[in-house]
Amino acid sequence: MLAPLSEVTTRVTVQELLLRALEERPGERIALHVAAQAVTLCQQMTSTPDIPLPATTTGQALQICCELTTLHPALTTRQAPT
């Protein structure tokens, strides 16, 4: 299942603050803006303020948009980096 995926170009390590921020956000879709040493959680299509989160990042800056009901379970069952 993972074999067809491209090589990893960006890695992000965030603290538990991301889970807390996700749980406190209303709405169904969120965006994560990954930049040097920070991740910003954005709520799409609302006036809710963005939440900057400290992070350790490597690689290219990027933006990920997804359903909260997909991202939250994936993060709560994650494995620590090896």
DRENLOZA-23434 format. One record per residue: residue in one letter; x negated, y, z negated of N, C-alpha, C in turn; residue number from 1. Coordinates in steps of 0.2 Angstrom, whole numbers, plus 5000, padded with zeros to 4 digits. Layout:
BEGIN
 type n_east n_north n_up ca_east ca_north ca_up c_east c_north c_up seq
    A      X       Y    Z       X        Y     Z      X       Y    Z NUM
...
END
This chain:
BEGIN
 type n_east n_north n_up ca_east ca_north ca_up c_east c_north c_up seq
    M   4996    4994 5000    5000     5000  5000   4996    5006 5000   1
    L   4990    5006 4996    4986     5012  4996   4981    5013 5002   2
    A   4979    5007 5005    4974     5007  5010   4975    5012 5016   3
    P   4981    5014 5018    4982     5019  5023   4981    5026 5021   4
    L   4980    5027 5015    4980     5034  5012   4973    5037 5014   5
    S   4973    5043 5015    4966     5047  5017   4962    5047 5011   6
    E   4955    5048 5012    4951     5049  5006   4953    5055 5002   7
    V   4952    5055 4995    4953     5060  4990   4949    5066 4992   8
    T   4952    5072 4992    4948     5078  4994   4948    5083 4988   9
    T   4953    5082 4983    4954     5086  4977   4956    5082 4971  10
    R   4953    5083 4966    4954     5080  4960   4956    5085 4954  11
    V   4961    5083 4950    4963     5088  4945   4964    5084 4939  12
    T   4962    5087 4933    4963     5085  4927   4966    5090 4922  13
    V   4972    5089 4920    4975     5094  4916   4977    5091 4909  14
    Q   4978    5096 4904    4980     5094  4898   4987    5092 4897  15
    E   4989    5090 4892    4996     5088  4891   5001    5094 4892  16
    L   4998    5100 4892    5002     5106  4893   5007    5105 4900  17
    L   5004    5101 4905    5008     5101  4911   5014    5097 4910  18
    L   5014    5091 4906    5020     5088  4904   5025    5092 4900  19
    R   5023    5096 4896    5027     5100  4892   5030    5105 4896  20
    A   5026    5108 4901    5029     5113  4905   5034    5110 4910  21
    L   5033    5104 4912    5038     5101  4917   5044    5100 4913  22
    E   5044    5097 4907    5050     5096  4903   5054    5102 4901  23
    E   5051    5108 4901    5054     5114  4900   5057    5118 4906  24
    R   5056    5115 4912    5058     5119  4918   5064    5117 4920  25
    P   5069    5121 4922    5075     5119  4925   5074    5118 4932  26
    G   5079    5115 4935    5078     5114  4943   5076    5107 4945  27
    E   5076    5106 4951    5074     5099  4954   5067    5099 4957  28
    R   5065    5105 4961    5059     5105  4964   5054    5109 4961  29
    I   5048    5107 4961    5043     5111  4958   5037    5111 4963  30
    A   5032    5116 4962    5026     5117  4966   5020    5117 4961  31
    L   5015    5114 4963    5009     5115  4959   5004    5118 4964  32
    H   5001    5123 4962    4996     5127  4966   4989    5125 4962  33
    V   4985    5122 4966    4978     5120  4963   4973    5124 4966  34
    A   4969    5127 4961    4964     5132  4963   4958    5130 4958  35
    A   4953    5134 4959    4947     5133  4955   4948    5133 4947  36
    Q   4948    5128 4944    4949     5128  4937   4956    5130 4934  37
    A   4961    5129 4938    4967     5131  4936   4973    5128 4940  38
    V   4978    5126 4937    4984     5124  4941   4990    5129 4939  39
    T   4994    5131 4944    4999     5135  4942   5006    5131 4944  40
    L   5010    5130 4939    5017     5127  4940   5022    5132 4942  41
    C   5025    5131 4948    5030     5136  4951   5036    5132 4952  42
    Q   5042    5136 4950    5048     5133  4951   5051    5136 4957  43
    Q   5052    5131 4962    5055     5134  4969   5062    5136 4968  44
    M   5063    5141 4972    5070     5144  4973   5073    5147 4967  45
    T   5069    5149 4962    5072     5152  4956   5067    5158 4954  46
    S   5070    5162 4949    5066     5168  4947   5062    5166 4941  47
    T   5061    5160 4939    5058     5157  4933   5050    5159 4934  48
    P   5047    5162 4929    5040     5164  4930   5035    5158 4931  49
    D   5030    5159 4935    5025     5154  4936   5021    5153 4929  50
    I   5019    5146 4928    5015     5145  4922   5008    5143 4924  51
    P   5003    5147 4922    4996     5145  4924   4994    5140 4918  52
    L   4991    5134 4920    4988     5129  4916   4981    5128 4917  53
    P   4977    5128 4911    4970     5127  4912   4969    5119 4915  54
    A   4964    5119 4919    4963     5112  4922   4955    5112 4924  55
    T   4953    5106 4925    4947     5104  4928   4948    5102 4935  56
    T   4945    5106 4940    4947     5104  4947   4940    5103 4951  57
    T   4941    5099 4956    4935     5098  4961   4939    5098 4968  58
    G   4935    5100 4973    4938     5100  4980   4942    5106 4982  59
    Q   4946    5105 4987    4949     5110  4990   4955    5113 4986  60
    A   4957    5119 4987    4963     5122  4984   4969    5119 4988  61
    L   4974    5117 4985    4980     5115  4988   4986    5116 4985  62
    Q   4992    5115 4988    4999     5116  4985   5002    5110 4986  63
    I   5006    5107 4981    5010     5101  4981   5017    5103 4979  64
    C   5022    5101 4983    5029     5102  4982   5032    5095 4981  65
    C   5036    5095 4976    5039     5088  4975   5045    5089 4971  66
    E   5049    5083 4970    5055     5083  4966   5052    5082 4959  67
    L   5055    5085 4954    5053     5084  4947   5054    5077 4945  68
    T   5060    5074 4947    5061     5067  4945   5056    5062 4948  69
    T   5052    5064 4953    5047     5059  4956   5040    5061 4952  70
    L   5038    5067 4951    5032     5069  4948   5032    5067 4940  71
    H   5037    5068 4936    5037     5067  4929   5035    5060 4928  72
    P   5039    5055 4930    5038     5048  4929   5031    5046 4931  73
    A   5028    5049 4936    5022     5047  4939   5016    5049 4934  74
    L   5017    5055 4931    5012     5058  4926   5013    5054 4919  75
    T   5019    5052 4917    5019     5049  4911   5017    5042 4911  76
    T   5016    5039 4917    5013     5032  4917   5006    5032 4920  77
    R   5003    5038 4920    4996     5038  4923   4991    5035 4919  78
    Q   4985    5034 4922    4980     5031  4919   4974    5036 4919  79
    A   4970    5036 4913    4965     5041  4912   4960    5040 4918  80
    P   4956    5045 4920    4951     5045  4925   4946    5040 4923  81
    T   4943    5036 4928    4938     5031  4926   4931    5034 4929  82
END
